[in-house]
Amino acid sequence: MVVTIKDVAREAGVSHTTVSRALRGNPHISMDTTEKILRLAKDMGYEPSAAARSLKTNRSQVLGVIVSSIDDPFFSEILQGIDDTAQQKGYSLFIAASQRIRQREKAIVRTMREHRVDGVIICSTPFSIEQSHQLSSFDIPIVIINNQSSEDHQYSIYHDDLHGSRQVMKHLIKLGHKRIGYLGYSHAGRTDLKRMSGYQEQMQAAGLPINEGYVIEADSSDLHCGETLAQKFLSLPQPPTAIFCFNDLLAIGLMHGLQEKGIHIPGEISVAGFDNITYSAYTNPPLTTFDQPKRSIGIKAAELILSILYDNQEQVTDTRIQLLQGSLLVRKSTSTPGS
């Protein structure tokens, strides 16, 4: 049975208004009465109504989080960072996946608006400008993580993908690779452009040609797509001796596809990924990858949205766009050519 303010008031022998004020720490209620009511409320198992609190504060204490896919392990650490920070401030998360489908986006925005979320964090998905504007029109602030659309957003947290891509390529070139391929993801917008730019820049800086067919843009970023595209690289007149992949899922799928064709990794082809998802350390061989500080990205995004909600806007504008850097993790999927 749910204990109400009226139940506590009856037990304390005071009005429910007095109980309500005491629970909020109103200075007009005596210290003795406040302590008595707080003790009674705790003993009786009273829990304040979130709905009632929301009406009084005009806050739902809920943050919306939109990801492109729930089953992508890349998002789990980001969500953990968001959730840990939100929980400390008494917030819960409303998580939804857009699947990169416009109609799902519209439905998610409508539902989040109906549930009166206080703010929305959008993670690594090319969320449409139309839906972003719709949220903004209802005074729902937005923070974007790894924005993939062409339009800049006022509050954004980015990972430095260009820096990361450069580090992966420098590693492969330092090992002695001259024929290096890039397996990208065509739907990743500016994220893919940054990672491909790092690939092209370092190839050019090393005086290495990008042979025809060495850059392949996948239609999906999952394991199956990486596995399927292994044959495309192998069918080239001179297959690359190393392949840099847009993310770890593509890299893991690619490794499996190459191994199914009898290719030894890294002896015949080295493979490197990006993101450092949990699985990457347990592949055979363990995957060389670039470690995005995913949990830190989630923490920064949650801190930013909360500061927008509770701090003076002028205090937020100086740090409205934040750029975080990760580090290269060299494992056993990369080695010197023909080793």
Residue frames relative to the residue before (quaternion, step in Angstrom):
aa qw qx qy qz dx dy dz
M 1.0000 0.0000 0.0000 0.0000 0.00 0.00 0.00
V 0.4143 -0.7224 0.5049 0.2270 3.59 -0.85 1.00
V 0.3075 -0.7430 0.5705 0.1669 3.57 -0.88 1.03
T 0.1891 -0.8011 0.5629 0.0753 3.57 -0.82 1.06
I 0.6869 -0.4431 0.3683 0.4429 3.55 -1.34 0.09
K 0.6294 0.5440 -0.3340 0.4432 3.59 1.04 -0.77
D 0.6215 0.5334 -0.3405 0.4619 3.61 1.08 -0.72
V 0.6592 0.4950 -0.3033 0.4779 3.57 0.96 -0.89
A 0.6414 0.5316 -0.3193 0.4516 3.58 0.98 -0.85
R 0.6445 0.5229 -0.3203 0.4568 3.60 0.95 -0.88
E 0.6808 0.4891 -0.2845 0.4650 3.58 0.94 -0.93
A 0.7123 0.4524 -0.2527 0.4733 3.58 1.06 -0.78
G 0.3989 -0.7354 0.4606 0.2964 3.55 1.27 -0.35
V 0.5985 0.5129 -0.3751 0.4879 3.57 1.16 0.72
S 0.6274 -0.5233 0.3989 0.4164 3.57 -1.28 0.08
H 0.5920 -0.5752 0.4153 0.3824 3.58 -1.21 0.44
T 0.5634 0.5814 -0.3834 0.4444 3.60 1.24 -0.43
T 0.6389 0.5216 -0.3177 0.4677 3.57 1.02 -0.83
V 0.6378 0.5207 -0.3195 0.4690 3.58 1.00 -0.86
S 0.6573 0.5244 -0.3099 0.4438 3.55 0.88 -0.96
R 0.6780 0.4875 -0.2877 0.4689 3.56 0.96 -0.90
A 0.6450 0.5255 -0.3200 0.4533 3.58 0.99 -0.81
L 0.6564 0.5157 -0.3086 0.4561 3.57 0.96 -0.83
R 0.6962 0.4357 -0.2649 0.5052 3.58 1.20 -0.56
G 0.5063 -0.6788 0.4102 0.3385 3.60 1.27 0.06
N 0.2222 0.7992 -0.5271 0.1846 3.58 1.12 0.63
P 0.4333 -0.7366 0.4543 0.2515 3.65 -0.67 1.05
H 0.5845 0.5897 -0.3770 0.4105 3.60 1.20 -0.30
I 0.6308 0.4744 -0.3387 0.5122 3.60 1.25 -0.19
S 0.5107 -0.6759 0.4323 0.3089 3.59 -0.82 1.02
M 0.6307 -0.5531 0.3945 0.3750 3.55 -1.22 0.59
D 0.6493 0.5259 -0.3251 0.4429 3.60 0.93 -0.86
T 0.6706 0.4895 -0.2972 0.4715 3.58 0.93 -0.93
T 0.6411 0.5268 -0.3261 0.4529 3.61 0.96 -0.86
E 0.6729 0.4953 -0.3020 0.4590 3.59 0.87 -0.93
K 0.6401 0.5271 -0.3214 0.4573 3.58 1.02 -0.83
I 0.6801 0.4871 -0.2863 0.4671 3.60 0.93 -0.94
L 0.6456 0.5155 -0.3253 0.4600 3.59 0.95 -0.81
R 0.6542 0.5081 -0.3102 0.4665 3.57 1.00 -0.84
L 0.6580 0.5069 -0.3053 0.4656 3.57 0.95 -0.88
A 0.6484 0.5287 -0.3182 0.4459 3.58 0.92 -0.94
K 0.6632 0.4973 -0.3061 0.4681 3.57 0.96 -0.85
D 0.6696 0.5075 -0.2964 0.4540 3.59 0.90 -0.96
M 0.7168 0.4502 -0.2516 0.4693 3.58 1.02 -0.80
G 0.4718 -0.6976 0.4257 0.3309 3.58 1.29 -0.18
Y 0.2843 0.7754 -0.5170 0.2252 3.56 1.12 0.63
E 0.0369 -0.7689 0.6382 0.0117 3.57 -1.03 0.88
P 0.4682 -0.6988 0.4570 0.2891 3.60 -0.74 1.00
S 0.4990 -0.6578 0.4842 0.2897 3.56 -1.09 0.73
A 0.4273 -0.7039 0.5068 0.2551 3.57 -0.76 1.04
A 0.6371 0.5392 -0.3259 0.4441 3.57 1.03 -0.80
A 0.6656 0.4920 -0.3039 0.4717 3.56 0.96 -0.89
R 0.6432 0.5217 -0.3203 0.4598 3.58 0.98 -0.86
S 0.6340 0.5478 -0.3211 0.4414 3.55 1.04 -0.82
L 0.6485 0.5197 -0.3182 0.4562 3.57 1.01 -0.81
K 0.6927 0.4833 -0.2780 0.4575 3.57 1.01 -0.81
T 0.7749 0.3608 -0.1819 0.4860 3.58 0.90 -0.91
N 0.3313 -0.7443 0.4958 0.3007 3.58 1.28 -0.40
R 0.5909 0.5027 -0.3808 0.5031 3.55 1.21 0.69
S 0.3380 -0.7454 0.5375 0.2032 3.57 -0.98 0.85
Q 0.2990 -0.7642 0.4976 0.2812 3.59 1.31 -0.43
V 0.5794 0.5289 -0.3887 0.4831 3.57 1.12 0.78
L 0.1632 -0.7595 0.6223 0.0965 3.57 -1.01 0.87
G 0.3262 -0.7211 0.5746 0.2086 3.57 -0.96 0.84
V 0.0568 -0.7739 0.6299 0.0329 3.57 -1.06 0.78
I 0.1014 -0.8036 0.5862 0.0171 3.57 -0.69 1.12
V 0.0368 -0.7765 0.6290 -0.0095 3.56 -0.81 1.08
S 0.5761 -0.5902 0.4229 0.3754 3.57 -1.20 0.32
S 0.8110 -0.0117 0.0471 0.5831 3.58 1.05 -0.76
I 0.4433 -0.7054 0.4902 0.2564 3.57 -0.84 0.97
D 0.7331 0.4651 -0.2536 0.4265 3.60 0.96 -0.83
D 0.4984 0.6228 -0.4490 0.4027 3.61 1.24 0.15
P 0.3840 -0.7628 0.4652 0.2327 3.64 -0.47 1.15
F 0.4849 0.6672 -0.4343 0.3621 3.60 1.22 -0.29
F 0.7093 0.4944 -0.2687 0.4245 3.58 0.97 -0.86
S 0.5434 0.6665 -0.4070 0.3079 3.61 1.11 -0.56
E 0.6945 0.4576 -0.2882 0.4746 3.61 0.91 -0.85
I 0.6021 0.5372 -0.3565 0.4709 3.59 1.08 -0.66
L 0.6632 0.5039 -0.2982 0.4662 3.58 0.91 -0.95
Q 0.6217 0.5426 -0.3459 0.4465 3.58 1.04 -0.73
G 0.6541 0.5117 -0.3033 0.4673 3.56 1.00 -0.85
I 0.6437 0.5109 -0.3139 0.4755 3.57 1.01 -0.86
D 0.6950 0.4976 -0.2804 0.4368 3.56 0.83 -1.05
D 0.6365 0.5335 -0.3378 0.4428 3.61 0.91 -0.87
T 0.6915 0.4732 -0.2727 0.4728 3.57 0.93 -0.95
A 0.6557 0.5191 -0.3100 0.4522 3.58 0.96 -0.88
Q 0.6432 0.5417 -0.3207 0.4360 3.58 0.96 -0.90
Q 0.6264 0.5525 -0.3365 0.4349 3.58 1.02 -0.79
K 0.7296 0.3845 -0.2151 0.5231 3.57 1.19 -0.58
G 0.5882 -0.6190 0.3521 0.3834 3.57 1.26 0.33
Y 0.5215 0.6439 -0.4051 0.3865 3.58 1.21 0.46
S 0.2373 -0.7210 0.6316 0.1581 3.53 -1.27 0.60
L 0.3972 -0.7197 0.5204 0.2314 3.57 -1.27 0.36
F 0.1713 -0.7144 0.6692 0.1111 3.52 -1.22 0.71
I 0.0612 -0.8431 0.5337 -0.0231 3.59 -0.17 1.33
A 0.0376 0.7921 -0.6064 0.0576 3.57 -0.95 0.93
A 0.2906 -0.7527 0.5687 0.1600 3.58 -1.17 0.64
S 0.3534 -0.7674 0.5018 0.1855 3.57 -0.78 1.05
Q 0.2099 -0.7993 0.5238 0.2065 3.59 1.19 -0.63
R 0.5159 -0.6680 0.3849 0.3733 3.58 1.30 0.44
I 0.5018 0.6283 -0.4254 0.4152 3.58 1.18 0.66
R 0.4924 -0.7073 0.4274 0.2732 3.58 -0.64 1.14
Q 0.6705 0.4982 -0.3153 0.4504 3.61 0.88 -0.83
R 0.6243 0.5164 -0.3415 0.4764 3.59 1.08 -0.68
E 0.5921 0.5666 -0.3551 0.4498 3.58 1.05 -0.77
K 0.6748 0.5048 -0.2952 0.4501 3.57 0.82 -1.04
A 0.6658 0.5049 -0.2985 0.4612 3.56 0.95 -0.92
I 0.6445 0.5211 -0.3198 0.4591 3.59 1.01 -0.83
V 0.6535 0.5116 -0.3120 0.4625 3.58 0.90 -0.93
R 0.6518 0.5161 -0.3160 0.4571 3.57 0.93 -0.91
T 0.6835 0.4923 -0.2905 0.4540 3.58 0.88 -0.96
M 0.6609 0.5003 -0.3148 0.4624 3.59 0.94 -0.84
R 0.6271 0.5236 -0.3321 0.4715 3.56 1.07 -0.71
E 0.6596 0.5165 -0.3020 0.4549 3.58 0.96 -0.90
H 0.7076 0.4306 -0.2509 0.5009 3.58 1.11 -0.73
R 0.3974 -0.7737 0.4273 0.2468 3.56 1.35 0.20
V 0.1005 0.7913 -0.5918 0.1160 3.59 0.79 0.96
D 0.4927 -0.6858 0.4550 0.2827 3.57 -1.06 0.76
G 0.7902 -0.0687 0.0653 0.6055 3.59 1.15 -0.60
V 0.2705 -0.7627 0.5692 0.1453 3.56 -1.26 0.37
I 0.1537 -0.7425 0.6460 0.0881 3.55 -1.08 0.88
I 0.1461 -0.7938 0.5883 0.0484 3.57 -0.74 1.10
C 0.1735 -0.8345 0.5215 0.0398 3.58 -0.57 1.22
S 0.8730 -0.1902 0.1413 0.4264 3.56 -0.81 1.11
T 0.5774 0.5364 -0.4229 0.4472 3.54 0.80 0.95
P 0.4551 -0.6954 0.4737 0.2914 3.64 -0.88 0.82
F 0.0696 -0.8350 0.5457 -0.0088 3.55 0.58 1.24
S 0.4983 -0.6972 0.4241 0.2928 3.56 -0.83 0.97
I 0.5896 -0.5827 0.4370 0.3490 3.53 -1.17 0.70
E 0.6000 0.5865 -0.3451 0.4206 3.57 1.07 -0.82
Q 0.7100 0.4486 -0.2676 0.4722 3.58 0.85 -0.95
S 0.6071 0.5464 -0.3501 0.4585 3.59 1.08 -0.69
H 0.6664 0.4984 -0.2948 0.4696 3.57 0.95 -0.89
Q 0.6307 0.5409 -0.3380 0.4419 3.56 1.05 -0.73
L 0.6361 0.5062 -0.3252 0.4831 3.58 1.01 -0.78
S 0.6623 0.5188 -0.2997 0.4500 3.56 0.92 -0.95
S 0.6391 0.5499 -0.3273 0.4267 3.58 1.03 -0.79
F 0.6963 0.4082 -0.2614 0.5294 3.58 1.25 -0.39
D 0.5087 -0.6795 0.3921 0.3545 3.57 1.30 0.47
I 0.4219 0.6477 -0.5091 0.3786 3.56 0.99 0.86
P 0.3119 -0.7773 0.5103 0.1950 3.62 -0.38 1.15
I 0.2116 -0.7775 0.5860 0.0852 3.55 -1.17 0.71
V 0.0703 -0.7372 0.6687 0.0669 3.53 -1.16 0.76
I 0.2221 -0.7895 0.5646 0.0927 3.56 -0.84 1.04
I 0.1828 -0.7514 0.6240 0.1121 3.56 -0.98 0.90
N 0.8439 -0.0542 0.0013 0.5338 3.59 -0.81 1.07
N 0.0688 -0.8441 0.5318 -0.0030 3.55 0.74 1.13
Q 0.1849 -0.8098 0.5512 0.0789 3.59 -0.75 1.05
S 0.5756 0.5824 -0.3901 0.4210 3.59 1.23 -0.17
S 0.6136 -0.5799 0.3982 0.3588 3.56 -1.28 0.34
E 0.6634 0.5035 -0.3019 0.4639 3.58 1.17 -0.56
D 0.4045 -0.7014 0.5325 0.2466 3.58 -0.97 0.86
H 0.2483 -0.7542 0.5911 0.1415 3.55 -1.16 0.69
Q 0.6276 -0.5941 0.3556 0.3560 3.54 -1.07 0.75
Y 0.7920 0.1743 -0.0849 0.5789 3.58 0.94 -0.86
S 0.1577 0.8111 -0.5355 0.1747 3.58 -0.37 1.24
I 0.1604 -0.7264 0.6592 0.1101 3.53 -1.25 0.67
Y 0.0557 -0.8153 0.5763 -0.0057 3.57 -0.66 1.09
H 0.2861 -0.6510 0.6539 0.2582 3.48 -1.35 0.36
D 0.4625 -0.6859 0.4892 0.2763 3.58 -1.01 0.82
D 0.1434 -0.8433 0.5154 0.0517 3.57 0.24 1.32
L 0.6058 0.5523 -0.3619 0.4438 3.58 1.08 -0.63
H 0.6429 0.5106 -0.3081 0.4807 3.57 0.96 -0.88
G 0.6696 0.5087 -0.3017 0.4492 3.58 0.89 -0.92
S 0.6551 0.5140 -0.3049 0.4622 3.55 0.93 -0.93
R 0.6299 0.5368 -0.3312 0.4532 3.58 0.97 -0.80
Q 0.6680 0.5125 -0.3083 0.4428 3.58 0.92 -0.90
V 0.6367 0.5172 -0.3278 0.4687 3.59 0.99 -0.79
M 0.6902 0.4864 -0.2780 0.4580 3.57 0.87 -0.97
K 0.6233 0.5289 -0.3437 0.4622 3.60 0.99 -0.76
H 0.6267 0.5408 -0.3220 0.4595 3.57 1.04 -0.80
L 0.6941 0.4706 -0.2852 0.4641 3.60 0.82 -0.98
I 0.6645 0.4968 -0.3053 0.4673 3.59 0.97 -0.83
K 0.6357 0.5303 -0.3257 0.4567 3.59 1.03 -0.79
L 0.6236 0.5348 -0.3365 0.4603 3.59 1.13 -0.60
G 0.5921 -0.5986 0.3513 0.4094 3.60 1.25 -0.32
H 0.4479 0.6923 -0.4626 0.3257 3.60 1.23 0.17
K 0.1542 -0.7868 0.5947 0.0595 3.55 -0.99 0.93
R 0.7209 0.3174 -0.2127 0.5782 3.59 1.18 -0.55
I 0.1162 0.8123 -0.5512 0.1509 3.56 -0.08 1.35
G 0.2210 -0.7830 0.5724 0.1024 3.56 -0.84 1.00
Y 0.2265 -0.7489 0.6035 0.1535 3.53 -1.33 0.33
L 0.1309 -0.7717 0.6198 0.0566 3.57 -0.81 1.04
G 0.0782 -0.8422 0.5333 -0.0106 3.56 -0.24 1.33
Y 0.3743 -0.6879 0.5686 0.2519 3.54 -1.35 -0.20
S 0.3885 -0.7990 0.4167 0.1925 3.53 -0.26 1.34
H 0.7176 0.4507 -0.2590 0.4636 3.64 1.12 -0.53
A 0.5556 0.6500 -0.3731 0.3600 3.60 1.25 0.10
G 0.4343 -0.7559 0.4322 0.2307 3.59 1.23 0.35
R 0.8548 -0.1052 0.0812 0.5017 3.54 -0.99 -0.91
T 0.5646 0.5944 -0.3987 0.4110 3.64 1.12 -0.48
D 0.6744 0.4716 -0.2830 0.4926 3.56 0.94 -0.91
L 0.6275 0.5446 -0.3376 0.4424 3.58 1.02 -0.79
K 0.6531 0.5102 -0.3142 0.4630 3.59 0.97 -0.83
R 0.6933 0.4724 -0.2897 0.4607 3.57 0.86 -0.93
M 0.6449 0.4953 -0.3219 0.4850 3.58 1.04 -0.72
S 0.6174 0.5520 -0.3480 0.4393 3.60 1.04 -0.74
G 0.6402 0.5184 -0.3200 0.4680 3.57 1.01 -0.80
Y 0.6240 0.5367 -0.3176 0.4709 3.56 1.07 -0.81
Q 0.7054 0.4659 -0.2676 0.4623 3.58 0.77 -1.05
E 0.6440 0.5500 -0.3137 0.4294 3.57 0.97 -0.91
Q 0.7139 0.4512 -0.2597 0.4683 3.56 0.88 -0.96
M 0.5932 0.5408 -0.3650 0.4716 3.59 1.11 -0.58
Q 0.6676 0.4980 -0.2886 0.4723 3.55 0.95 -0.92
A 0.6572 0.5223 -0.3115 0.4453 3.60 0.94 -0.90
A 0.7074 0.4344 -0.2522 0.4972 3.58 1.13 -0.68
G 0.4674 -0.6953 0.4284 0.3385 3.58 1.30 -0.04
L 0.4658 0.6804 -0.4339 0.3632 3.57 1.17 0.59
P 0.4073 -0.7124 0.5098 0.2583 3.61 -0.93 0.85
I 0.3101 -0.6921 0.6084 0.2339 3.54 -1.22 0.55
N 0.2873 -0.8055 0.4961 0.1501 3.55 -0.12 1.29
E 0.6187 -0.5472 0.4143 0.3824 3.55 -1.21 0.56
G 0.7966 0.2688 -0.2245 0.4928 3.55 -0.89 1.00
Y 0.5476 0.6407 -0.3952 0.3653 3.59 1.24 -0.08
V 0.6990 0.3593 -0.2595 0.5612 3.60 1.25 -0.25
I 0.0083 0.7965 -0.6010 0.0652 3.56 -0.57 1.19
E 0.2039 -0.7767 0.5881 0.0967 3.58 -0.87 1.00
A 0.2867 -0.7797 0.5382 0.1421 3.57 -0.52 1.21
D 0.4577 -0.6778 0.5068 0.2724 3.58 -1.20 0.60
S 0.7603 0.1817 -0.1166 0.6127 3.55 1.29 -0.32
S 0.3646 -0.7488 0.5106 0.2138 3.58 -1.16 0.42
D 0.4947 0.6910 -0.4087 0.3329 3.57 1.17 0.47
L 0.7516 -0.4074 0.2890 0.4308 3.56 -1.36 0.08
H 0.6663 0.5311 -0.3084 0.4229 3.56 0.85 -1.01
C 0.6582 0.5122 -0.3152 0.4529 3.58 0.94 -0.88
G 0.6414 0.5206 -0.3207 0.4635 3.59 0.98 -0.81
E 0.6490 0.5188 -0.3097 0.4623 3.56 1.00 -0.86
T 0.6657 0.5216 -0.2981 0.4427 3.58 0.93 -0.93
L 0.7227 0.4694 -0.2534 0.4394 3.57 0.94 -0.91
A 0.4176 0.7028 -0.4741 0.3270 3.61 1.24 -0.05
Q 0.6528 0.5373 -0.3131 0.4326 3.56 0.98 -0.89
K 0.5996 0.5731 -0.3637 0.4241 3.61 1.07 -0.66
F 0.6699 0.4778 -0.2966 0.4847 3.56 0.96 -0.83
L 0.6813 0.5019 -0.2939 0.4444 3.58 0.95 -0.86
S 0.6624 0.5220 -0.3072 0.4409 3.61 1.14 -0.56
L 0.4871 0.6599 -0.4391 0.3667 3.61 1.26 -0.09
P 0.6296 -0.5496 0.3815 0.3950 3.64 -1.10 0.63
Q 0.7669 0.0582 -0.0360 0.6381 3.57 1.10 -0.79
P 0.2565 -0.7883 0.5358 0.1605 3.63 -0.08 1.19
P 0.5568 -0.6044 0.4422 0.3593 3.58 -1.09 0.59
T 0.4153 -0.6850 0.5336 0.2712 3.56 -1.22 0.48
A 0.7699 0.1270 -0.1088 0.6159 3.58 1.32 -0.13
I 0.1035 -0.7828 0.6120 0.0450 3.58 -1.11 0.74
F 0.2052 -0.7541 0.6183 0.0829 3.53 -0.89 1.10
C 0.1667 -0.8237 0.5393 0.0540 3.60 -0.64 1.14
F 0.6396 -0.5609 0.3912 0.3512 3.54 -1.16 0.76
N 0.8045 -0.0644 0.0466 0.5887 3.60 0.95 -0.82
D 0.6988 -0.4920 0.3265 0.4037 3.55 -1.31 0.18
L 0.6114 0.5587 -0.3662 0.4241 3.60 1.01 -0.71
L 0.6540 0.4847 -0.3087 0.4919 3.60 0.94 -0.85
A 0.6588 0.5221 -0.3126 0.4424 3.59 0.96 -0.87
I 0.6628 0.4962 -0.3087 0.4681 3.59 0.94 -0.86
G 0.6469 0.5012 -0.3134 0.4817 3.58 1.01 -0.83
L 0.6370 0.5317 -0.3198 0.4575 3.58 0.99 -0.84
M 0.6464 0.5213 -0.3247 0.4528 3.59 0.90 -0.88
H 0.6543 0.5095 -0.3144 0.4621 3.55 0.95 -0.88
G 0.6560 0.5170 -0.3060 0.4570 3.59 0.98 -0.88
L 0.6544 0.5031 -0.3069 0.4738 3.58 1.00 -0.82
Q 0.6727 0.4991 -0.2966 0.4587 3.57 0.93 -0.88
E 0.6036 0.5508 -0.3502 0.4578 3.58 1.12 -0.63
K 0.6918 0.4420 -0.2576 0.5097 3.58 1.19 -0.58
G 0.6015 -0.6089 0.3421 0.3878 3.58 1.26 0.24
I 0.4633 0.6801 -0.4483 0.3492 3.60 1.24 0.27
H 0.3206 -0.7453 0.5531 0.1892 3.55 -0.87 0.96
I 0.1282 -0.7747 0.6172 0.0498 3.56 -0.92 1.00
P 0.5961 -0.2619 -0.7579 0.0410 1.60 -1.51 2.01
G 0.3288 0.8026 -0.4643 0.1791 3.60 1.25 0.01
E 0.7822 0.2689 -0.1466 0.5425 3.57 0.95 -0.91
I 0.7914 0.0060 0.0085 0.6112 3.60 1.02 -0.81
S 0.2730 -0.7346 0.6000 0.1607 3.56 -0.89 0.99
V 0.1276 -0.7861 0.6025 0.0527 3.58 -1.10 0.75
A 0.0308 -0.7830 0.6213 -0.0006 3.57 -0.99 0.93
G 0.2250 -0.7842 0.5672 0.1131 3.56 -1.06 0.76
F 0.3224 -0.7109 0.5865 0.2159 3.55 -1.30 -0.45
D 0.7061 0.4400 -0.3765 0.4075 3.58 -1.05 0.93
N 0.1528 -0.8051 0.5477 0.1692 3.60 0.99 -0.87
I 0.0860 0.7697 -0.6184 0.1329 3.56 0.52 1.21
T 0.7070 -0.4945 0.2968 0.4093 3.58 -1.18 0.52
Y 0.6507 0.5544 -0.3202 0.4082 3.59 0.95 -0.91
S 0.5958 0.6384 -0.3675 0.3201 3.59 1.03 -0.74
A 0.6568 0.5082 -0.3157 0.4590 3.60 1.13 -0.53
Y 0.7344 0.4381 -0.2155 0.4715 3.58 1.24 -0.37
T 0.4381 0.6686 -0.4792 0.3625 3.59 1.24 0.30
N 0.3362 -0.7263 0.5594 0.2157 3.56 -1.29 0.18
P 0.4434 -0.3753 -0.7599 0.2917 1.55 -0.56 2.47
P 0.6655 -0.4739 0.3695 0.4427 3.61 -1.25 0.26
L 0.4611 -0.7440 0.4346 0.2120 3.56 -0.93 1.01
T 0.3697 -0.6626 0.6076 0.2348 3.53 -1.03 0.91
T 0.1110 0.8104 -0.5593 0.1345 3.58 -0.77 1.02
F 0.4208 -0.6563 0.5439 0.3104 3.55 -1.32 0.08
D 0.3202 -0.7910 0.5020 0.1408 3.52 -0.66 1.18
Q 0.2089 -0.7473 0.6205 0.1131 3.56 -0.52 1.20
P 0.4201 -0.6871 0.5204 0.2839 3.64 -0.97 0.74
K 0.1109 -0.8801 0.4568 0.0664 3.54 0.67 1.18
R 0.6711 0.4835 -0.3144 0.4658 3.58 0.88 -0.88
S 0.6385 0.5214 -0.3251 0.4633 3.59 1.00 -0.79
I 0.6100 0.5434 -0.3469 0.4607 3.58 1.07 -0.73
G 0.6626 0.5044 -0.2991 0.4659 3.57 0.97 -0.88
I 0.6375 0.5262 -0.3198 0.4632 3.58 0.99 -0.85
K 0.6730 0.5035 -0.2962 0.4538 3.59 0.87 -0.98
A 0.6474 0.5210 -0.3193 0.4555 3.59 1.00 -0.83
A 0.6695 0.4875 -0.2996 0.4736 3.58 0.94 -0.89
E 0.6417 0.5185 -0.3293 0.4593 3.60 0.96 -0.81
L 0.6598 0.5163 -0.3103 0.4493 3.57 1.00 -0.84
I 0.6773 0.4803 -0.3108 0.4626 3.62 0.85 -0.89
L 0.6562 0.5035 -0.3157 0.4650 3.60 1.03 -0.74
S 0.6426 0.5102 -0.3297 0.4669 3.58 1.05 -0.69
I 0.6042 0.5365 -0.3509 0.4733 3.58 1.12 -0.63
L 0.6869 0.5014 -0.2764 0.4476 3.57 0.98 -0.90
Y 0.8366 0.2715 -0.0912 0.4670 3.58 0.88 -0.92
D 0.7048 0.4445 -0.2797 0.4770 3.61 1.13 -0.45
N 0.6469 -0.4741 0.4163 0.4283 3.51 -1.33 0.13
Q 0.5433 -0.6545 0.4157 0.3220 3.60 -0.79 1.00
E 0.6299 0.5573 -0.3434 0.4180 3.58 1.03 -0.74
Q 0.6358 0.5328 -0.3303 0.4502 3.58 1.15 -0.55
V 0.6680 0.5226 -0.2865 0.4456 3.58 1.20 -0.49
T 0.6312 0.6134 -0.3448 0.3262 3.57 0.93 -0.90
D 0.6182 0.5668 -0.3594 0.4092 3.62 1.05 -0.63
T 0.7880 0.2517 -0.1250 0.5478 3.59 1.09 -0.64
R 0.2656 0.8207 -0.4793 0.1620 3.56 1.11 0.58
I 0.7470 0.2323 -0.1772 0.5971 3.62 1.21 -0.41
Q 0.0336 -0.8173 0.5742 -0.0352 3.56 -0.56 1.19
L 0.1780 -0.7837 0.5920 0.0597 3.56 -0.99 0.94
L 0.0990 -0.8065 0.5825 0.0209 3.58 -0.67 1.13
Q 0.2282 -0.7745 0.5767 0.1247 3.57 -1.13 0.67
G 0.2791 -0.7501 0.5792 0.1550 3.53 -1.20 0.70
S 0.4190 -0.6952 0.5231 0.2598 3.57 -1.22 -0.49
L 0.5365 -0.6336 0.4664 0.3054 3.55 -1.20 0.64
L 0.1313 -0.7610 0.6308 0.0756 3.57 -1.02 0.85
V 0.1527 -0.7997 0.5772 0.0634 3.58 -0.40 1.22
R 0.0094 0.7832 -0.6201 0.0450 3.54 -0.75 1.14
K 0.7612 -0.4612 0.2615 0.3735 3.56 -1.25 -0.25
S 0.5303 0.6334 -0.4250 0.3701 3.64 1.20 0.13
T 0.7244 0.3378 -0.2415 0.5503 3.60 1.29 0.02
S 0.1298 0.7669 -0.6195 0.1058 3.56 -1.08 0.82
T 0.6985 -0.4106 0.3403 0.4772 3.58 -1.27 -0.08
P 0.6087 -0.5759 0.3877 0.3840 3.63 -1.07 0.64
G 0.8572 0.1355 -0.1095 0.4845 3.54 -1.02 0.88
S 0.3735 0.7444 -0.4901 0.2573 3.59 1.18 0.38
